Amino acid sequence: MYELFILGELKDSPMHGYLLHQILSQTLGPLRQVSWGTLYSVIARLEEEGLIQQIPQLGESSRGKPRKVYQITAAGDAEFYRLVRRPFEHNQETEDLFRIKLSKFHHLSHDMQLEILRQYKVFLEVEAGGLEAHAEHVRKASSISEAERPHILNVLDYELTICEAKLAWVDTCIGRMDS
C-alpha cells in the first residue's frame, strides 16, 4: 500500500520523505498516522529495488543536513501501474488502499478508474452482506444477553449505514463516469 502511495506521489514531482509523510497523513486522515520508521523503510526498499532514486539537492533541512529528495525511475513507473491494477484484497487495508488509489486517479485512464470503483463496490457489497448476516446471527444467538443484544445490533446498524453511504457514493461516481 505504501509503495503505491510513494510511487504515485513521485510521479507528480520529486520530493523528500517529510513531504511524503505529510501528504500520506492527509490522504489517510488525521486518525490514521503512519510511523516515520515504516515510511522510511519503504523508501529505502524502493530505492534498493531501483524503483526510486535520490537526486542531488542543494537546500538543507531544518537540522542543517541536506534533504534526501527522491524521484521515480522508469521501473518505478511500471511498478506503480502494476500495483494500481492489482485487485483489492478484502481485508483491513482495503479502505486505506482505496483512498490511495482514488488520490492517484489523475494518473489513470477512465477505464482503470471505473475498474477501481467497481472493485471497491464489490468490496462494500461483501462488507454489507457480512454485516447483515452478522446482525441476523446476533438476533438469534442465545449466548448474547437480551440487555446487550440491542446495543450490538446498534453498532452493526451504524456500520451498515456507513457502508451503504459509501455504496451510494460509489454508485454516483460510476454513474457519472458511465454517462
Phi and psi in degrees as a GROMACS rama.xvg file:
@    title "Ramachandran Plot"
@    xaxis  label "Phi"
@    yaxis  label "Psi"
@TYPE xy
-69.0331  -30.3969  TYR-2
-60.7855  -46.988  GLU-3
-60.5622  -43.6339  LEU-4
-60.6008  -51.8184  PHE-5
-61.6432  -47.0639  ILE-6
-61.8041  -41.0172  LEU-7
-64.5128  -40.576  GLY-8
-66.0387  -41.6578  GLU-9
-71.7301  -16.4857  LEU-10
-66.1633  -30.5897  LYS-11
-76.3881  -43.4204  ASP-12
-174.153  157.291  SER-13
-63.2397  147.788  PRO-14
-159.551  167.751  MET-15
-98.4159  166.056  HIS-16
-58.1053  -37.3772  GLY-17
-61.9941  -43.8041  TYR-18
-67.2539  -39.9585  LEU-19
-58.2097  -42.715  LEU-20
-62.3658  -44.0451  HIS-21
-61.074  -47.0803  GLN-22
-66.7218  -40.6594  ILE-23
-61.4165  -42.834  LEU-24
-62.0476  -38.447  SER-25
-69.2057  -36.5236  GLN-26
-68.8281  -43.7941  THR-27
-83.6966  -18.0653  LEU-28
103.343  162.219  GLY-29
-67.5399  -20.9895  PRO-30
-94.2161  -6.57225  LEU-31
-114.074  85.5881  ARG-32
-94.4267  143.325  GLN-33
-108.228  134.399  VAL-34
-70.6086  151.727  SER-35
-60.8846  -40.7241  TRP-36
-59.5167  -42.6905  GLY-37
-62.9611  -48.7096  THR-38
-63.2404  -46.8593  LEU-39
-69.2428  -29.885  TYR-40
-69.2452  -35.6954  SER-41
-67.3826  -41.6635  VAL-42
-59.6133  -45.986  ILE-43
-61.2433  -41.8812  ALA-44
-66.3572  -42.2785  ARG-45
-62.4836  -36.9338  LEU-46
-68.1962  -43.4957  GLU-47
-59.15  -37.8122  GLU-48
-80.6847  -2.21098  GLU-49
77.4036  18.3656  GLY-50
-88.6479  -23.6763  LEU-51
-137.262  162.376  ILE-52
-145.184  152.069  GLN-53
-76.5065  147.271  GLN-54
-121.21  150.453  ILE-55
-60.2766  138.993  PRO-56
-134.069  130.79  GLN-57
-86.3914  -32.5257  LEU-58
-71.0601  161.224  GLY-59
-113.636  157.728  GLU-60
-79.1343  178.553  SER-61
-64.5921  -18.1793  SER-62
-95.7487  7.39609  ARG-63
85.4482  -3.10975  GLY-64
-90.7443  147.488  LYS-65
-63.0619  138.746  PRO-66
-75.0283  143.582  ARG-67
-90.3084  112.132  LYS-68
-105.558  135.448  VAL-69
-116.404  151.241  TYR-70
-134.269  156.41  GLN-71
-79.2943  147.76  ILE-72
-100.222  173.722  THR-73
-61.2356  -39.6118  ALA-74
-65.188  -36.9134  ALA-75
-65.8746  -36.952  GLY-76
-62.8346  -44.9279  ASP-77
-63.6818  -40.1839  ALA-78
-65.4004  -37.9006  GLU-79
-55.4537  -49.5857  PHE-80
-68.5165  -32.4872  TYR-81
-65.2192  -44.3067  ARG-82
-68.1446  -39.1665  LEU-83
-69.8132  -27.6385  VAL-84
-80.8572  -17.0637  ARG-85
-62.6926  128.231  ARG-86
-61.6361  153.451  PRO-87
-66.9098  136.166  PHE-88
-87.3118  146.267  GLU-89
-90.7109  91.1539  HIS-90
-149.992  -169.09  ASN-91
-69.2646  -18.2197  GLN-92
-88.6333  -7.40864  GLU-93
-59.2602  -43.0031  THR-94
-61.5485  -47.2509  GLU-95
-64.8775  -41.0246  ASP-96
-63.8636  -39.0206  LEU-97
-62.635  -43.1015  PHE-98
-59.5127  -41.7628  ARG-99
-66.362  -46.4655  ILE-100
-61.6657  -42.4931  LYS-101
-60.915  -38.7274  LEU-102
-70.7489  -12.4345  SER-103
-107.986  13.9249  LYS-104
-57.3461  -27.9752  PHE-105
-65.4426  -13.5736  HIS-106
-96.2053  -4.44305  HIS-107
-111.714  151.243  LEU-108
-69.0796  161.982  SER-109
-55.0898  -45.5463  HIS-110
-63.9768  -39.2925  ASP-111
-68.3458  -38.832  MET-112
-60.0179  -46.3339  GLN-113
-61.8977  -41.1136  LEU-114
-61.868  -42.5407  GLU-115
-64.3552  -44.2192  ILE-116
-62.4299  -40.6832  LEU-117
-67.8306  -39.0621  ARG-118
-62.9704  -42.6154  GLN-119
-65.2684  -37.507  TYR-120
-60.6875  -43.0748  LYS-121
-60.2021  -44.5136  VAL-122
-56.5742  -46.8736  PHE-123
-64.9617  -39.0216  LEU-124
-63.8738  -40.4566  GLU-125
-64.1878  -43.5125  VAL-126
-61.9768  -44.8308  GLU-127
-61.9794  -43.4703  ALA-128
-62.0273  -40.4898  GLY-129
-64.3488  -40.1977  GLY-130
-65.3814  -41.7782  LEU-131
-64.6718  -42.2664  GLU-132
-64.9381  -39.2392  ALA-133
-66.0618  -39.3292  HIS-134
-62.6304  -40.8158  ALA-135
-63.0476  -41.5688  GLU-136
-61.182  -43.6651  HIS-137
-63.5886  -38.973  VAL-138
-60.8493  -33.1398  ARG-139
-99.6174  -15.6674  LYS-140
-69.1413  118.813  ALA-141
-73.6958  -17.0556  SER-142
-77.7945  -9.47023  SER-143
-99.3565  129.206  ILE-144
-68.944  152.318  SER-145
-65.2187  -25.1228  GLU-146
-72.8116  -35.4817  ALA-147
-87.0368  -31.0694  GLU-148
-50.3223  -49.505  ARG-149
-64.4137  -27.9737  PRO-150
-76.6239  -37.468  HIS-151
-65.2392  -42.2202  ILE-152
-64.1827  -33.7701  LEU-153
-64.336  -42.3774  ASN-154
-61.6639  -45.4569  VAL-155
-64.8727  -37.7176  LEU-156
-64.1615  -40.4303  ASP-157
-58.8078  -49.9641  TYR-158
-63.4558  -40.9677  GLU-159
-66.1737  -38.1933  LEU-160
-62.3759  -42.5336  THR-161
-64.0505  -44.6643  ILE-162
-61.1879  -43.6481  CYS-163
-64.9064  -36.1136  GLU-164
-65.4823  -40.2458  ALA-165
-64.1006  -42.2321  LYS-166
-60.3383  -43.2535  LEU-167
-62.3107  -40.998  ALA-168
-62.9965  -46.2411  TRP-169
-62.9976  -43.0838  VAL-170
-59.4294  -40.2029  ASP-171
-63.3966  -44.8888  THR-172
-61.6512  -46.0872  CYS-173
-62.604  -42.3946  ILE-174
-60.8501  -41.3362  GLY-175
-65.3455  -39.4337  ARG-176
-75.9475  -28.1539  MET-177
-77.0723  -20.8157  ASP-178
